[in-house]
Amino acid sequence: MTTPRLEKRMGHPPIPERPTEFLTDLQRIALTRIENFGWKLKFIRRPLFQTPLVVVENAVGKKIGVLEEDGELNLKTEIFTLRESA
């Protein structure tokens, strides 16, 4: 039996109402560019006192990546671990 995890976002949605407020100019440009290839914003991790982590996924949901501050798409799978949905 697994213990349910506490929600770390404390009521915050995975994608804020105005996500572009959390993106750098280069990330905004890159996101627009990769959206043309079917990629979409999956979530923005917003740790206190740290730079937001912008996570995107491809159209079929098979690949995820981090949109770095400089707009580069980082597809290394060992970047972070996703939590399972409840």
N, C-alpha and C positions, 0 to 999 in steps of 0.2 A: 504494500500500500504506500502510495506516495503522498507526501505532505504538500498541500497546495501552497504555491508561492505567493508572496505578497506582491501586489502590483506596485512596481517601482515608480510609475508615472504619476501616481496619486491623483487620478482623475483627468490627467492630460491626455489628449488623443495622440496617436502615434505620429500624425501629421498635423501640425498646428493650423489654425484658420488661415494665417498668412505665412506660409512656409518661406517665402522669399525674404522675409525679415531675418531669417536665420542663415541665409546663404551669402557668401561673398559674391562680388560681381562676376568673378570667373566661374563660380559654381552655377550661377544663374544662366550664364551663356552656355556652359557645358550641358546643363540639364535640358535646356531647350534643344540643343543639338542631338542629344541621345534619345530624347522623346520621339524624334523623327524616325528612330530605328526601333521603336516599340518599348524602350525602357521607361520605367515610371518610378516616382518617388515611393519608397516603401515606408520609411519612417525617418524621423530626425531624433536622434538621441541627444538630449539636452542636459548633460550633467552640470551641476552647479559649479560656477567659477572655472569652467573649461570650455573649449571650443566645441560647438555642436558637431555631431557626427552624422553626416548625410548619407543614408543608405538607399540604394536604388536596386530594382530588380528588372530582369528582362521580361519581354512580353509573355513568355510561357511560364515564368516563375521558377525557372531552373537555375538561373545564375543570379547572384547578388554581388554587389560591389559597393565600395565607398567612394563618394564623390569628394575628392580631396579639396582643400582650400584653394589650390591653384587650378581647379577645374579638371584635373586628371582623374580618370576612372580607374580605381584600384580594384582588380578582380581577385586578389589573393584570398583564398577561402579561409585561411587561418587568422584573419583579421579579428574576428569576434565570434562569439557563439550566440545563436538566436535562441530565445526561449520558445518552448512549445506552447501552442495555443491551448487554452483550457477547454 
